[in-house]
Amino acid sequence: MLKKIDSVDEFNQIVNNEAKFLLLKHSLTCPISQAAYKEYEKFSEENSSISTYYLAVQDARPLSNEIAEKYSIKHESPQTILFSNGEALWNASHWKITNRALSAAVKEQ
């Protein structure tokens, strides 16, 4: 199940409490982002063993910027990041965000 987060505090709690999770940076106005969101949503429904979160960049700009700076990952939207033990292990953006790519990343890491 997808869970929306909006603040740096929420994100930090997730990092501290979840061994492994995915995060999608989603733009509410971009058709490419909408397609990525649908793929992410499908992955989430089929893979309940990994937590899935998303943020809407228009609603959570400070959080989006914090993640980009803290993990040295250039901000893109849409963008998916796989976190494990507090580290960003993998990321993909735009058309590379597919159910298949997400499944492979989770299995490889």
C-alpha positions as CSV (number, residue, x, y, z in Angstrom):
1,M,0.0,0.0,0.0
2,L,1.3,3.4,-1.0
3,K,1.7,5.9,1.9
4,K,2.1,9.6,1.2
5,I,4.7,11.6,3.2
6,D,5.0,15.3,3.4
7,S,7.7,16.3,5.9
8,V,11.4,15.7,6.7
9,D,10.4,14.4,10.1
10,E,8.1,11.7,8.6
11,F,10.9,10.7,6.2
12,N,13.5,10.5,9.0
13,Q,11.2,8.3,11.1
14,I,10.8,6.0,8.1
15,V,14.6,5.8,7.6
16,N,15.1,5.0,11.3
17,N,12.4,2.4,11.5
18,E,12.3,0.6,8.1
19,A,15.2,-1.7,7.0
20,K,14.2,-1.3,3.3
21,F,11.7,0.8,1.5
22,L,11.0,2.6,-1.8
23,L,10.2,6.3,-2.3
24,L,8.7,7.9,-5.3
25,K,9.1,11.6,-6.0
26,H,5.9,12.3,-7.9
27,S,4.9,15.5,-9.8
28,L,1.1,16.1,-9.8
29,T,1.2,17.9,-13.1
30,C,3.5,15.7,-15.3
31,P,2.0,13.0,-17.6
32,I,5.3,11.0,-17.4
33,S,5.1,11.1,-13.6
34,Q,1.5,9.9,-13.7
35,A,2.6,6.9,-15.8
36,A,5.4,6.2,-13.3
37,Y,3.0,6.5,-10.4
38,K,0.8,3.8,-12.0
39,E,3.7,1.5,-12.4
40,Y,4.8,2.2,-8.8
41,E,1.2,1.6,-7.6
42,K,1.1,-1.7,-9.4
43,F,4.4,-2.8,-7.9
44,S,3.2,-1.8,-4.4
45,E,0.0,-3.8,-4.8
46,E,2.0,-6.9,-5.9
47,N,4.8,-6.6,-3.4
48,S,3.4,-6.1,0.1
49,S,6.7,-7.2,1.7
50,I,8.4,-3.9,1.0
51,S,7.1,-0.6,2.2
52,T,6.3,2.0,-0.5
53,Y,6.1,5.7,0.1
54,Y,5.6,8.7,-2.2
55,L,5.8,12.5,-2.0
56,A,4.2,15.0,-4.2
57,V,6.9,17.5,-5.1
58,Q,4.5,20.4,-5.3
59,D,3.3,19.7,-1.7
60,A,6.7,18.6,-0.2
61,R,9.4,20.6,-1.8
62,P,11.5,20.9,1.3
63,L,11.5,17.2,1.8
64,S,12.3,16.5,-1.9
65,N,15.3,19.0,-1.6
66,E,16.5,17.4,1.7
67,I,16.6,14.0,0.1
68,A,18.5,15.2,-2.9
69,E,21.1,17.0,-0.8
70,K,21.4,14.4,2.0
71,Y,21.9,11.4,-0.4
72,S,23.6,13.3,-3.3
73,I,21.0,12.2,-5.8
74,K,20.2,14.9,-8.3
75,H,16.5,15.7,-8.1
76,E,14.3,14.4,-10.9
77,S,10.6,14.0,-11.1
78,P,9.4,11.3,-11.3
79,Q,12.1,9.5,-9.4
80,T,12.2,6.3,-7.4
81,I,14.8,5.6,-4.8
82,L,15.4,2.3,-3.0
83,F,16.6,2.8,0.6
84,S,18.2,0.1,2.8
85,N,19.6,0.6,6.2
86,G,19.6,4.3,5.9
87,E,21.4,4.4,2.5
88,A,20.1,5.1,-1.0
89,L,21.1,2.0,-3.0
90,W,19.4,2.5,-6.3
91,N,17.4,5.1,-8.2
92,A,15.6,5.5,-11.5
93,S,13.7,8.3,-13.1
94,H,11.1,9.0,-15.8
95,W,10.4,6.1,-18.2
96,K,12.8,3.8,-16.3
97,I,10.3,3.5,-13.5
98,T,8.5,0.3,-14.3
99,N,7.0,-2.5,-12.2
100,R,9.7,-4.8,-13.7
101,A,12.6,-2.4,-12.9
102,L,11.3,-1.9,-9.3
103,S,11.0,-5.7,-8.8
104,A,14.5,-6.3,-10.1
105,A,16.0,-3.5,-8.0
106,V,14.4,-4.9,-4.8
107,K,15.6,-8.4,-5.5
108,E,19.2,-7.3,-6.4
109,Q,19.7,-5.1,-3.4
